[in-house]
Amino acid sequence: MRAHRGGGCRGQEEMTATASGTVTFLFTDLAGSAALFDRLGDDRAEQVRRSHFRLLREAVAESGGSEVKSLGDGLMVAFPSALAAVDAAVAVQRAVDRHNRRDPDHAAGVRVGLHVGEPIRDEDDYFGTAVIVARRLCDGAEAGHIVASKLVADLVGSRGDHEFVSLGELELKGLSRRVAACEVAWRPTQGRALPLPSALVTPDRAFLGRDGEMATLAQAWARVEGGGREIVLVAGEPGIGKTRLCAELASSAHAAGAPVLYGGCSEETVVPYQPFVEALRGLAREMPTQALRGHIETASSVLGRLVPELEEPARAPAPDGRADPETERYLLFEAVTELLGGLAAEQPALLVLDDLHWADPPTLLLLRHLLRTPRWRSMLVLGTYRDTELSRLHPLAAMLVELRRTRQAARLMLRGLDAGAVRALIASAAGHGVRADFADAIHRETEGNPFFVEETVRHLVESGLVFQREGRWAFDMPVEEMGIPEGVRDVIGRRLSRLSESCNTVLSHAAVLGRDFEFELLRRVCEFDDEELVAAVEEAADHQVIAERGNGYVFAHALIRQTLYEELSVARKQRLHLRAAKAIEAMHTRDLTRHIGAVALHFRQAGVAADALTAIDYAVRAADAARDLAAWEEAVDHLRAAIDMAADGLADPARVARLHERLGNLLIVTGLDHATGASHLERALEIDTKLGDEVRAAITHSRLGVDLVYMPTGIDVPRALRHLRAAEAVLAQGQDARPLAYTRMGIAFAALWALDGEAIPDTSEQALALARRLDDDRLLALTGAARAWALMTICRVDDASAALNEAWAIADRCGDTAAVFTVAWTGYAAQGMLLDDHSAAGEWTQRGLAHRALQGAAGQRRLLLELDAVRCLFSGDSAPARQMLGESSQLHYGQLEVFTELYLGDRDRPLDMLSVLIETRGASGDQWDALYYRQQRALVRRLRGDFVEAEAELLDVLGSTAQLPRLYARCQLALLAAAMGRGGQAHQHATAARALMAPGSDWRGLTGTVRRAEAVAVEAGGTPADTMFDEALDIMRRWRLPWAEAETLVLWGQALARRGQAEQARVRLVTALGIYAGLDAGAVWCEWARTEMAALA
């Protein structure tokens, strides 16, 4: 076998130079590989094997070894020195240990053997006793152990700080003499100690009154040390001590050797994922490159986009092409998860995310992704937020509901300190006990808010109302006459008024820059000479208004910065923001992309003081930077700001059109807001049309038309066709077939929803043919879904299933959000619900929800969850539907609410709700849904005994040119005709329904519905059909259709009663009522069954 030349090992020339004479050999072997393949299966076990080989080769390359050959489950490596070989052996075991701790479900052990000698050389290979001994030592080692000959230990000696434990003389297979051997003791990597983030360094003042809260955090940390993962959200008003509480735990964990990361959110977001960026920058700054590499399992240069300092350790180059939006976001989230998970795999870690009430939506989505990742262990996430600043619609509020529902997070609410704790806090500041009336007065005014207490005491001391007398605090006036400030902003204002005018001016300038600021940036914004500026900054620091942090400063509390900022006039704010924008621009000309968000924000807040076109340009550049980080919500905000700034007419109309187009496309493609996205595209279309740009207008027409038929929640067929036909007229004359192909796909979907029977098969076939010619995966998946729908409407169910499966294979491969979603919900309907196969419907929704392309697609995920709740309801499980309805009134589709009411609710509401849906769907041109809901309304009317209205409804459905709706209508009409005593008509309808089902096709559970219609029709003709009823029930039970089963039992009971077989009828009806009771069925079903039962009496 030839020597391996990959993985960073040295080539033949160098190996020849270093491996002549004495050579130290290292052999590795993957222990228990047969059991591994048996436990994991061939494919996954082979992935684990390859992963281990990569770890081995990296460790060997770092130690200067030359791989001789691969041995199936291990490596043979040659080293010029015994020390390098032992170093490599230890590095191998540590690398494997890190991998196993990160992914314990796929852990595997490696054994290592070492020996040194003068081998026989044959080209690229080695032979002789030295090789045999090393191999046999490896074979005899246990998994996770390193066995070396004593000769290796003697050569290494005291170098390298390695520990050798004697094993005595070992008998090795094939060798006549025993070999003195020893074990190389090694310990898992403990990692380099990271410094405690400066934001979490506890101040030199007492921490009192939080024993219970600290005990809660200590318990959470103990669970993390045991391998668990925890998130604790600390809530409370400003100044209540949220960050201080986290700092106390952080200090304790750090002292015990745990890595602690910190990131805070700012009121004005200038960097997407701001707290994670801050935390990871600290990690990149302090952790060596090689250690970082060990935590990035799948070479993720995508991290370099988020934190440029991480670009060096990431191994793989960035891909040339860009994935679809949600895939990009998923890859970024996975990379962050992998890095943090790798850090925690070394030892339990703490991540503090401060001020989450200011978190941007991308930050919260990344946090949610972290918490949903099963492999993420041994980490405690501490988040802080102000509960006083959360409205019901705040993004964090929605996340808190989800975390409480899933019990993923604990909430720790901080209240004010009690009177005793306030007295102790003041006594700590004074250095001695204080009068109770003094402490109690401060407690009453501050309600125990620690920051307010400290600021009030500082104000009283600095104003001279409290002073030193014989080493103790004293005061000459009654406490009630001291004028204790009534609010925290009041006390801050009084405190600032005691600083010099120049210091207040500098602090006001700093407040414009944010809570954190660089001295150099402040210098460029202020019109002070250096000495004045330094003096002002030192004065502020001496009075603890600001503090040093890293290379800059931070306000001691966000409330101080807010107070200063709010005191500035609008004109002053605008001019200072303009100075800040220009200063950042000048300071960071070489790396402006990293600061583009801040520049854009300052230009925007400069208002009329800034040049509008420059501000627009920076807003667009900031949107691009946010988009590159998959921070779609931030990109949307920047584009909206650009459009607002362009509203004064200074921007070129064509540029304004492109801004609307970019924003519209972003909102639609990412699923953030389809309706608003469409309105922006319509504005772009209006401008392009006025400018006479036919091609751009046609492409926008096409985009709008496709969007109006893409999401089932926003279908508007008449509007869509107007756009699509306008686009087709222009694009059909052009050279680029791709926009035309998307237009034809939109026309195919429009024909489907309109139930245009003649156009349905032709339009979908034409669109699919054009997509195949272009070989565009996204287009192929979307048109494949349209083709599957089209085939279902004409009852070619097997062909539809084949088209659907092919479309999914393509969508899964390309990973496009729209493609994955469209095929998933098409499968849910066409291969599941329409054929009464609820299991298949569930499989399709789960496919979509589990796919990486939909991990951040909130709208699409919500719709699939709603559809799955409907599926569960039909299958007899109402819990998901009730839960979803209880959690949110913002349902996307309407099905869930109406079906929950129909199956579980009262007698009258379903008719009203169905009527509303029929009207709205009909007005939107969605005839498919309108007909579907009309059949549901006919069902309710039949159960209520309103046969004439039900029949009229269903006869209208028969006018449809699509075959599948007619099949359903025929089945219901057979039941109605039988109930009305029209046996002949019942037979005609049942026969027509059967004729629409192609023989030999897989109609799944729907065959039970047709068989039931035939049974009822036969009974109506005067012939018993017990066998047919039994067959229908057997099908329904096999496909788990409890509602259909109960309805069939009632219909059978009716037939038996008409034959005079009351007892047998009663058995069927009692069974049906039992099923309805188990389903918690609504009034319309139970009353129907009870009415039939009463008729027997």
Secondary structure, 3 states (H helix, E strand, C coil): CCCCCCCCCCCHHHHHHHCCCCEEEEEEEEECHHHHHHHHCHHHHHHHHHHHHHHHHHHHHHCCCEEEEECCCCEEEEECCHHHHHHHHHHHHHHHHHHHHHCHHHCCEEEEEEEEECCEEECCEEECHHHHHHHHHHHHCCCCCEEEEHHHHHHHCCHHHCEEEEEEEECCCCCCCCEEEEEEECCCCCCCCCCCCHHHCCCCCCCCCCHHHHHHHHHHHHHHHCCCEEEEEEECCCCCCHHHHHHHHHHHHHHCCCCEEEEECCCCCCCCCHHHHHHHHHHHHHCCHHHHHHHCCCCCCCHHHHCHHHCCCCCCCCCCCCCCHHHHHHHHHHHHHHHHHHHHHHCCEEEEEECHHHCCHHHHHHHHHHHHCCCCCCEEEEEEECHHHCCCCCHHHHHHHHHHHHCCCEEEECCCCCHHHHHHHHHHHHCCCCCHHHHHHHHHHHCCCHHHHHHHHHHHHHCCCCEEECCEEECCCCHHHCCCCCCHHHHHHHHHHCCCHHHHHHHHHHHHHCCEEEHHHHHHHCCCCHHHHHHHHHHHHHCCCEEEECCEEEECCHHHHHHHHHCCCHHHHHHHHHHHHHHHHHHCCCCHHHHHHHHHHHHHHCHHHCCHHHHHHHHHHHHHHHHHCCCHHHHHHHHHHHHHHHHHCCCCHHHHHHHHHHHHHHHHHCCCCHHHHHHHHHHHHHHHHHHCCHHHHHHHHHHHHHHHHHCCCCCCHHHHHHHHHHHHHHHCCCCCHHHHHHHHHHHHHHHHHHCCCCHHHHHHHHHHHHHHHHCCHHHHHHHHHHHHHHHHHCCCHHHHHHHHHHHHHHHHHHCCHHHHHHHHHHHHHHHHHHHCCHHHHHHHHHHHHHCHHHCCCHHHHHHHHHHHHHHHHHHCCCHHHHHHHHHCCCCCCCHHHHHHHHHHCCCCHHHHHHHHHHHHHHHCCCHHHHHHHHHHHHHHHHHHCCHHHHHHHHHHHCCCCCHHHHHHHHHHHHHHHHHCCCHHHHHHHHHHHHHCCCCCCCCCCHHHHHHHHHHHHHHHCCCCCHHHHHHHHHHHHHCCCHHHHHHHHHHHHHHHHHCCCHHHHHHHHHHHHHHHHHHCCCHHHHHHHHHHHHHHC
